[in-house]
């Protein structure tokens, strides 16, 4: 149960996390020629990313994040259940 809830929460937060990373790395993206001009804010980043890369690009990297986080939460809930016995 803990692993599933972790996967759902990571997937729900993935677009916000992706936009945060894009904004944090925009200077390097401009230097590399991957971005023409800086983002004006969160809304601008969301809209430009969806327009240029499609809606599903907001979840890019989410699978690796879920795979990394899933076992941690499973173990946490497993040991939490046994420690309460």
MDAnalysis code that builds the backbone (N, CA, C; Angstrom):
import MDAnalysis as mda
import numpy as np

u = mda.Universe.empty(255, n_residues=85, atom_resindex=np.repeat(np.arange(85), 3), trajectory=True)
u.add_TopologyAttr("name", ["N", "CA", "C"] * 85)
u.add_TopologyAttr("resid", np.arange(1, 86))
u.add_TopologyAttr("resname", ["UNK", "UNK", "UNK", "UNK", "UNK", "UNK", "UNK", "UNK", "UNK", "UNK", "UNK", "UNK", "UNK", "UNK", "UNK", "UNK", "UNK", "UNK", "UNK", "UNK", "UNK", "UNK", "UNK", "UNK", "UNK", "UNK", "UNK", "UNK", "UNK", "UNK", "UNK", "UNK", "UNK", "UNK", "UNK", "UNK", "UNK", "UNK", "UNK", "UNK", "UNK", "UNK", "UNK", "UNK", "UNK", "UNK", "UNK", "UNK", "UNK", "UNK", "UNK", "UNK", "UNK", "UNK", "UNK", "UNK", "UNK", "UNK", "UNK", "UNK", "UNK", "UNK", "UNK", "UNK", "UNK", "UNK", "UNK", "UNK", "UNK", "UNK", "UNK", "UNK", "UNK", "UNK", "UNK", "UNK", "UNK", "UNK", "UNK", "UNK", "UNK", "UNK", "UNK", "UNK", "UNK"])
u.atoms.positions = np.array([
    [0.826, -1.198, 0.000],
    [0.000, 0.000, 0.000],
    [0.866, 1.256, 0.000],
    [1.936, 1.243, 0.789],
    [2.799, 2.414, 0.878],
    [3.490, 2.733, -0.428],
    [3.889, 1.682, -1.168],
    [4.547, 1.897, -2.448],
    [3.616, 2.493, -3.480],
    [2.377, 2.049, -3.474],
    [1.387, 2.569, -4.427],
    [1.087, 4.032, -4.130],
    [0.916, 4.356, -2.858],
    [0.640, 5.757, -2.515],
    [1.831, 6.643, -2.852],
    [3.042, 6.117, -2.700],
    [4.231, 6.884, -3.074],
    [4.264, 7.124, -4.577],
    [3.929, 6.102, -5.359],
    [3.918, 6.244, -6.815],
    [2.868, 7.255, -7.262],
    [1.701, 7.213, -6.642],
    [0.630, 8.154, -6.994],
    [1.036, 9.581, -6.641],
    [1.606, 9.772, -5.468],
    [1.982, 11.132, -5.060],
    [3.108, 11.682, -5.924],
    [4.083, 10.851, -6.277],
    [5.173, 11.306, -7.148],
    [4.649, 11.641, -8.546],
    [3.713, 10.843, -9.040],
    [3.151, 11.089, -10.364],
    [2.309, 12.364, -10.375],
    [1.573, 12.611, -9.302],
    [0.754, 13.828, -9.222],
    [1.622, 15.078, -9.158],
    [2.766, 14.984, -8.503],
    [3.639, 16.144, -8.334],
    [4.663, 16.289, -9.461],
    [4.734, 15.324, -10.369],
    [5.754, 15.327, -11.417],
    [5.754, 16.583, -12.295],
    [4.606, 17.095, -12.757],
    [4.653, 18.303, -13.594],
    [5.256, 19.511, -12.869],
    [4.928, 19.670, -11.615],
    [5.473, 20.794, -10.850],
    [6.982, 20.629, -10.671],
    [7.402, 19.402, -10.406],
    [8.828, 19.105, -10.242],
    [9.589, 19.360, -11.542],
    [9.007, 18.961, -12.658],
    [9.651, 19.155, -13.968],
    [9.802, 20.639, -14.289],
    [8.761, 21.418, -14.044],
    [8.829, 22.860, -14.298],
    [9.872, 23.505, -13.393],
    [9.933, 23.077, -12.147],
    [10.940, 23.603, -11.221],
    [12.347, 23.349, -11.760],
    [12.590, 22.137, -12.244],
    [13.905, 21.804, -12.782],
    [14.218, 22.596, -14.048],
    [13.216, 22.785, -14.903],
    [13.436, 23.572, -16.119],
    [13.797, 25.014, -15.785],
    [13.100, 25.598, -14.829],
    [13.386, 26.981, -14.440],
    [14.769, 27.078, -13.796],
    [15.120, 26.099, -12.965],
    [16.428, 26.117, -12.316],
    [17.563, 25.993, -13.327],
    [17.331, 25.260, -14.416],
    [18.391, 25.002, -15.393],
    [18.292, 25.850, -16.654],
    [17.451, 26.861, -16.649],
    [17.233, 27.619, -17.876],
    [18.485, 28.348, -18.362],
    [19.346, 28.801, -17.475],
    [20.571, 29.481, -17.919],
    [21.466, 28.535, -18.722],
    [21.623, 27.314, -18.241],
    [22.431, 26.325, -18.959],
    [21.763, 25.912, -20.268],
    [20.445, 25.852, -20.266],
    [19.725, 25.496, -21.487],
    [19.887, 26.588, -22.545],
    [19.922, 27.835, -22.127],
    [20.135, 28.945, -23.064],
    [21.546, 28.864, -23.639],
    [22.537, 28.611, -22.772],
    [23.925, 28.490, -23.236],
    [24.087, 27.347, -24.225],
    [23.374, 26.249, -23.993],
    [23.473, 25.074, -24.866],
    [22.634, 25.221, -26.132],
    [21.825, 26.268, -26.218],
    [20.992, 26.492, -27.391],
    [19.680, 25.719, -27.380],
    [19.311, 25.153, -26.242],
    [18.058, 24.391, -26.137],
    [16.877, 25.281, -25.790],
    [17.148, 26.524, -25.388],
    [16.095, 27.459, -24.997],
    [16.440, 28.816, -25.587],
    [15.478, 29.432, -26.267],
    [15.753, 30.695, -26.954],
    [15.747, 31.896, -26.018],
    [14.827, 31.923, -25.070],
    [14.744, 33.041, -24.126],
    [14.317, 32.519, -22.760],
    [14.658, 33.234, -21.699],
    [14.307, 32.760, -20.343],
    [12.797, 32.697, -20.140],
    [12.393, 31.828, -19.245],
    [10.983, 31.745, -18.874],
    [10.608, 32.975, -18.063],
    [9.383, 33.452, -18.251],
    [8.906, 34.628, -17.516],
    [8.334, 34.254, -16.154],
    [8.101, 32.967, -15.938],
    [7.550, 32.492, -14.675],
    [7.073, 31.061, -14.812],
    [6.398, 30.593, -13.779],
    [5.931, 29.211, -13.757],
    [4.903, 28.958, -14.861],
    [3.944, 29.858, -15.005],
    [2.906, 29.691, -16.024],
    [3.486, 29.681, -17.429],
    [4.445, 30.568, -17.679],
    [5.099, 30.623, -18.979],
    [5.849, 29.326, -19.252],
    [6.516, 28.808, -18.253],
    [7.254, 27.555, -18.406],
    [6.301, 26.401, -18.710],
    [5.185, 26.321, -17.971],
    [4.180, 25.282, -18.232],
    [3.678, 25.364, -19.669],
    [3.251, 26.550, -20.079],
    [2.631, 26.683, -21.401],
    [3.636, 26.444, -22.524],
    [4.844, 26.966, -22.392],
    [5.846, 26.761, -23.442],
    [6.285, 25.310, -23.528],
    [6.400, 24.650, -22.393],
    [6.797, 23.240, -22.396],
    [5.724, 22.388, -23.058],
    [4.457, 22.640, -22.719],
    [3.370, 21.868, -23.338],
    [3.275, 22.153, -24.836],
    [3.491, 23.401, -25.231],
    [3.411, 23.769, -26.642],
    [4.566, 23.156, -27.437],
    [5.776, 23.235, -26.894],
    [6.961, 22.775, -27.617],
    [7.171, 21.264, -27.550],
    [6.869, 20.649, -26.394],
    [7.203, 19.240, -26.195],
    [5.989, 18.339, -25.990],
    [4.824, 18.925, -25.816],
    [3.620, 18.131, -25.579],
    [3.339, 17.970, -24.096],
    [2.104, 17.612, -23.797],
    [1.681, 17.514, -22.403],
    [2.431, 16.419, -21.636],
    [2.703, 15.303, -22.284],
    [3.350, 14.183, -21.598],
    [4.786, 14.495, -21.180],
    [5.392, 15.525, -21.770],
    [6.760, 15.881, -21.387],
    [6.841, 16.378, -19.948],
    [5.702, 16.785, -19.387],
    [5.700, 17.226, -17.991],
    [5.964, 16.064, -17.037],
    [5.786, 14.836, -17.515],
    [6.049, 13.651, -16.685],
    [7.356, 12.967, -17.070],
    [8.189, 13.639, -17.873],
    [9.465, 13.054, -18.271],
    [10.323, 12.824, -17.028],
    [10.861, 11.631, -16.901],
    [11.693, 11.290, -15.756],
    [10.920, 10.760, -14.563],
    [9.602, 10.747, -14.662],
    [8.795, 10.305, -13.526],
    [8.956, 8.814, -13.251],
    [9.112, 8.012, -14.284],
    [9.249, 6.567, -14.083],
    [10.471, 6.254, -13.233],
    [11.589, 6.881, -13.542],
    [12.805, 6.662, -12.745],
    [12.605, 7.133, -11.312],
    [11.911, 8.229, -11.138],
    [11.648, 8.755, -9.804],
    [10.774, 7.798, -8.998],
    [9.755, 7.235, -9.629],
    [8.867, 6.284, -8.946],
    [9.626, 5.003, -8.602],
    [10.432, 4.507, -9.544],
    [11.213, 3.291, -9.287],
    [12.183, 3.508, -8.129],
    [12.739, 4.693, -8.032],
    [13.665, 5.004, -6.944],
    [12.933, 5.114, -5.612],
    [11.769, 5.703, -5.607],
    [11.047, 6.016, -4.370],
    [10.187, 4.864, -3.861],
    [9.697, 4.016, -4.763],
    [8.778, 2.927, -4.414],
    [9.348, 1.985, -3.347],
    [10.552, 1.414, -3.533],
    [11.067, 0.478, -2.523],
    [11.294, 1.129, -1.163],
    [11.686, 2.375, -1.156],
    [11.904, 3.082, 0.106],
    [10.625, 3.129, 0.924],
    [9.526, 3.467, 0.282],
    [8.261, 3.573, 0.993],
    [7.704, 2.208, 1.389],
    [7.916, 1.205, 0.554],
    [7.473, -0.145, 0.907],
    [8.183, -0.600, 2.173],
    [9.502, -0.414, 2.215],
    [10.266, -0.815, 3.402],
    [9.867, -0.003, 4.625],
    [9.641, 1.287, 4.439],
    [9.239, 2.133, 5.560],
    [7.938, 1.630, 6.182],
    [6.930, 1.402, 5.353],
    [5.640, 0.945, 5.879],
    [5.723, -0.478, 6.429],
    [6.559, -1.326, 5.834],
    [6.738, -2.687, 6.326],
    [7.303, -2.670, 7.743],
    [8.388, -1.908, 7.949],
    [8.998, -1.860, 9.275],
    [8.152, -1.073, 10.272],
    [7.420, -0.082, 9.803],
    [6.529, 0.664, 10.696],
    [5.414, -0.237, 11.208],
    [4.933, -1.126, 10.367],
    [3.874, -2.053, 10.784],
    [4.393, -3.043, 11.823],
    [5.620, -3.514, 11.640],
    [6.176, -4.474, 12.590],
    [6.633, -3.828, 13.889],
    [7.005, -2.575, 13.838],
    [7.447, -1.911, 15.073],
    [6.273, -1.594, 15.994],
    [5.075, -1.550, 15.440],
    [3.902, -1.260, 16.271],
    [3.317, -2.518, 16.909],
    [3.862, -3.671, 16.556],
    [3.343, -4.934, 17.122],
    [3.908, -5.162, 18.507],
])
